[in-house]
């Protein structure tokens, strides 16, 4: 079974530029998550989708971050404009139903460096 | 809000030593509890989980018991190996519209 795919793996941009990350979850998984992991910290949830609807985006900085999950499958996360403090690893995860007891499967992440 | 506190690292042990990584949580209701592991150069993967009080999760020789009375989920292993060197994250989920809430991670280093 293929795992969660993410691209690109690495990205370096200047501040105020825009960037987009892509995620393809495990086939059949209804729930998709984006997390931000700053160096030395645990991942922090940015947004959760159930199929193609947003369930929770309370921690997403909506003035600069946006995300969509068209057709309830793959998803993109965009940052525009980027700030220095956005330097982090962006993790995508998926789970079968989105219930609390479900295992979330993580992709390899995209490491973003903002200069 | 929900939070997870785990012991600071790095934790350095010799091979075959006993391991305990402490984890305590604050959450309303009855969350599910998880340990995730990140091996060098790899992504996060589930190590074990427990979904209700007194449940014990186990995998690869690691164990953790869901203790509601002490709001804890400590990770234990009787004899560690060099291959256990990794960063370990304790996490909880209350389900529904909640993703995982993670601790800061504990870097474990096992020396031969």
HADDOCK unambig.tbl for C-alpha pairs under 7 A between the chains (distance, minus, plus):
assign (segid A and resid 40 and name CA) (segid B and resid 104 and name CA) 6.84 0.50 0.50
assign (segid A and resid 41 and name CA) (segid B and resid 104 and name CA) 4.56 0.50 0.50
assign (segid A and resid 41 and name CA) (segid B and resid 105 and name CA) 6.75 0.50 0.50
assign (segid A and resid 42 and name CA) (segid B and resid 102 and name CA) 5.34 0.50 0.50
assign (segid A and resid 42 and name CA) (segid B and resid 103 and name CA) 5.50 0.50 0.50
assign (segid A and resid 42 and name CA) (segid B and resid 104 and name CA) 4.31 0.50 0.50
assign (segid A and resid 42 and name CA) (segid B and resid 105 and name CA) 5.96 0.50 0.50
assign (segid A and resid 43 and name CA) (segid B and resid 102 and name CA) 6.19 0.50 0.50
assign (segid A and resid 44 and name CA) (segid B and resid 101 and name CA) 6.90 0.50 0.50
assign (segid A and resid 45 and name CA) (segid B and resid 99 and name CA) 6.33 0.50 0.50
assign (segid A and resid 55 and name CA) (segid B and resid 97 and name CA) 5.64 0.50 0.50
assign (segid A and resid 56 and name CA) (segid B and resid 97 and name CA) 5.86 0.50 0.50
assign (segid A and resid 98 and name CA) (segid B and resid 95 and name CA) 6.94 0.50 0.50
assign (segid A and resid 98 and name CA) (segid B and resid 96 and name CA) 6.50 0.50 0.50
assign (segid A and resid 99 and name CA) (segid B and resid 95 and name CA) 4.82 0.50 0.50
assign (segid A and resid 99 and name CA) (segid B and resid 96 and name CA) 5.54 0.50 0.50
assign (segid A and resid 100 and name CA) (segid B and resid 32 and name CA) 6.12 0.50 0.50
assign (segid A and resid 100 and name CA) (segid B and resid 93 and name CA) 5.14 0.50 0.50
assign (segid A and resid 100 and name CA) (segid B and resid 94 and name CA) 5.24 0.50 0.50
assign (segid A and resid 100 and name CA) (segid B and resid 95 and name CA) 3.13 0.50 0.50
assign (segid A and resid 100 and name CA) (segid B and resid 96 and name CA) 6.28 0.50 0.50
assign (segid A and resid 101 and name CA) (segid B and resid 32 and name CA) 5.56 0.50 0.50
assign (segid A and resid 101 and name CA) (segid B and resid 51 and name CA) 5.88 0.50 0.50
assign (segid A and resid 101 and name CA) (segid B and resid 95 and name CA) 6.86 0.50 0.50
assign (segid A and resid 105 and name CA) (segid B and resid 45 and name CA) 6.76 0.50 0.50
assign (segid A and resid 106 and name CA) (segid B and resid 43 and name CA) 6.64 0.50 0.50
assign (segid A and resid 106 and name CA) (segid B and resid 44 and name CA) 5.85 0.50 0.50
assign (segid A and resid 106 and name CA) (segid B and resid 45 and name CA) 6.69 0.50 0.50
assign (segid A and resid 107 and name CA) (segid B and resid 43 and name CA) 6.31 0.50 0.50
assign (segid A and resid 108 and name CA) (segid B and resid 42 and name CA) 6.69 0.50 0.50
assign (segid A and resid 108 and name CA) (segid B and resid 43 and name CA) 4.66 0.50 0.50
